[in-house]
Amino acid sequence: MTERFAHATGTSAVGGVEERSARPLGGLVIPILAVGAALSLVPLWLGDSRVMMGIAVLGLAFAAYTIGFNLIFGSTGQLFLCVGALAGIGGYGGAILADVVGLPIVVSIVLATLAAAVVGALLSWVAVRRSLGVIFTGIVTLIFALTFENLLLGLGELTGGESGFLMKAGKGTWLRAQIPPYYLMLGMVLLALFVYGLLRRSHIGWAFRALRDDEVAAELAGIDVARYRIYAATIGSAILGLAGSLLAFTEGRISPTTFGFAEVDVVVIVMLAFGGIGSLLGPILGALTFTVIDELLVEVGQLRVFVYGALVIALFLWIPRGVIPTLGDLRRRRRPTRDS
Amino acid sequence: MTASILDGIVLGLQFGLLATGLTLMYGLGGILNLAYGQMAVISAIVTVSVMDAGLPVVPAALVGMATGAVLGWILDQTVFRPLYSLRGEARVLLSLLLSLGVALMIDGFLNWLFPLKGLSLFIGGGAIDIFGEPMRRGSLLASAITIVAMAALVAFFRFTTLGRAVRSVIEDEEGARLVGIDPRKMLRLILVLSGAIAALVALTRSMVAPVDVTAGFGITVFALIVTVVGGLGSITGALAAGIILGIINAIAASAIGTFMSLIILLVAAAITILVRPAGLLGVKE
């Protein structure tokens, strides 16, 4: 408790932070609502096609994954290479709880989301306790992701193995209709954005920035680095789990590749790198762009992976900070009077 | 049991050799090369292609190893070039992301070139008895080649001036620079060498079991697990961890099943990282 108090006083002593948290919520709510309004028009345009709506829902799920990953990696520098696995805990957890255990859908989703949050928190706790650096955190979480994938394949009687899990729960309801799942997903994405935005503005976000800029200095300034890492991992993993769970219930069929490392983590890294690590709307821009690119590249088949690889290299070489922060830099350079 | 232990040793030797390439790149240059497995696969494909064109096995294998070496050189000259201005964790992280891009490019290209995933490489041989167990001639030859290659590597690092120069960079880059060793040149040498090692492992592997065109990522993961367990940057650690994990893997595979054996390997790696982050024989930084 005293520690927490120290944080609070530390926060106000730095100055500028007070100002920040006193700022009206408009700066946060307006961009999120604008994104929401723009995205809510998509069904007017693509609503006739079941295939297109499926792709749009998947795109939103990836937007949520990228927001979650941004919170964990972008804010606190924990390289979680198990985005797909954490979403898979949400997805498979929800599916098993609803279909095999027989719980109501909402309860299943909540429990599966909690499970993902707990696993994410545990991974983060282990990484923090053993003071693993970025790379070792990456390796441990990659190992976790591969283990999870293999468990899904191995426990075929429960998970359906390679052919996947065909879900009975939610069948014939609005969850499997053509357009409502899109709005469900959109609501979830906006909620995730809002949570992330609020965190960034609070004293937690201040601590995030401090520990990302200079971990040792942050520690010396009295920031409990370990605790904020675990916070970020818990909330981020909850977002991943919820997105995975909702995806499972709206798709009705999940398989290990739905949550595979190559299929999810690699793509999420590309999306975040493109949009901009640590930015609010970067994940949305990245997810949108690559969902569209993915569709455009359907015809080239396997060469799509080749193009992805080339894009990864180009992105990290030329715009390592991502599109949105880079654009911000350009704007600031052009209008030197306006500082932010 | 004897059979699976023998199999495990064969596999473990190859794991160990595979991991030395990865561990050298990390220890020397702070580079985590996720395109390592793809380098191996490309070399194997080139070998098979020149064999199909009529070249005998040994020259074909040499061509394959040269391919691996050239791939290492190309990486050094192109994608990895921007890394050298970075230090520490930033370099490792960027190397990981850039090489992931390279791995994706190669995988995508290979899958497009061989869409049916049908091309697997297999240089087999008949069976002979060892300790009363039938062993394929290919396995024995593969092990012999691997052991010779390992011995050559160890001798290179222990007895030659160049090898010692490389080791001095791993131990203390600044110190090495002060006595006139160019770490950049050593790193280029290691990238070329690791390419050749990857190629050799893919070739000896194909003498025991088929190597798939899509095997790249799997090879990288195995190499990474062995490297981590042995200790990043430690050559002897990589060799030891390779043999230990190879035996564990073979016994688990025959006793419980292949899918569990991979999980056991993964868990073993996770436990090693958590209990002893520097690895079995690694040096704490």
Boltz contact constraints between the chains, C-beta under 6 A:
constraints:
  - contact:
      token1: [A, 130]
      token2: [B, 274]
      max_distance: 6.0
  - contact:
      token1: [A, 133]
      token2: [B, 89]
      max_distance: 6.0
  - contact:
      token1: [A, 134]
      token2: [B, 89]
      max_distance: 6.0
  - contact:
      token1: [A, 134]
      token2: [B, 93]
      max_distance: 6.0
  - contact:
      token1: [A, 135]
      token2: [B, 92]
      max_distance: 6.0
  - contact:
      token1: [A, 139]
      token2: [B, 228]
      max_distance: 6.0
  - contact:
      token1: [A, 140]
      token2: [B, 273]
      max_distance: 6.0
  - contact:
      token1: [A, 143]
      token2: [B, 266]
      max_distance: 6.0
  - contact:
      token1: [A, 143]
      token2: [B, 269]
      max_distance: 6.0
  - contact:
      token1: [A, 143]
      token2: [B, 270]
      max_distance: 6.0
  - contact:
      token1: [A, 146]
      token2: [B, 266]
      max_distance: 6.0
  - contact:
      token1: [A, 147]
      token2: [B, 263]
      max_distance: 6.0
  - contact:
      token1: [A, 147]
      token2: [B, 266]
      max_distance: 6.0
  - contact:
      token1: [A, 150]
      token2: [B, 259]
      max_distance: 6.0
  - contact:
      token1: [A, 150]
      token2: [B, 262]
      max_distance: 6.0
  - contact:
      token1: [A, 150]
      token2: [B, 263]
      max_distance: 6.0
  - contact:
      token1: [A, 154]
      token2: [B, 259]
      max_distance: 6.0
  - contact:
      token1: [A, 302]
      token2: [B, 108]
      max_distance: 6.0
  - contact:
      token1: [A, 302]
      token2: [B, 111]
      max_distance: 6.0
  - contact:
      token1: [A, 302]
      token2: [B, 112]
      max_distance: 6.0
  - contact:
      token1: [A, 303]
      token2: [B, 108]
      max_distance: 6.0
  - contact:
      token1: [A, 303]
      token2: [B, 112]
      max_distance: 6.0
  - contact:
      token1: [A, 305]
      token2: [B, 104]
      max_distance: 6.0
  - contact:
      token1: [A, 305]
      token2: [B, 107]
      max_distance: 6.0
  - contact:
      token1: [A, 305]
      token2: [B, 108]
      max_distance: 6.0
  - contact:
      token1: [A, 306]
      token2: [B, 105]
      max_distance: 6.0
  - contact:
      token1: [A, 306]
      token2: [B, 108]
      max_distance: 6.0
  - contact:
      token1: [A, 306]
      token2: [B, 109]
      max_distance: 6.0
  - contact:
      token1: [A, 308]
      token2: [B, 104]
      max_distance: 6.0
  - contact:
      token1: [A, 309]
      token2: [B, 101]
      max_distance: 6.0
  - contact:
      token1: [A, 309]
      token2: [B, 104]
      max_distance: 6.0
  - contact:
      token1: [A, 309]
      token2: [B, 105]
      max_distance: 6.0
  - contact:
      token1: [A, 310]
      token2: [B, 105]
      max_distance: 6.0
  - contact:
      token1: [A, 312]
      token2: [B, 101]
      max_distance: 6.0
  - contact:
      token1: [A, 313]
      token2: [B, 98]
      max_distance: 6.0
  - contact:
      token1: [A, 313]
      token2: [B, 101]
      max_distance: 6.0
  - contact:
      token1: [A, 316]
      token2: [B, 97]
      max_distance: 6.0
  - contact:
      token1: [A, 316]
      token2: [B, 98]
      max_distance: 6.0
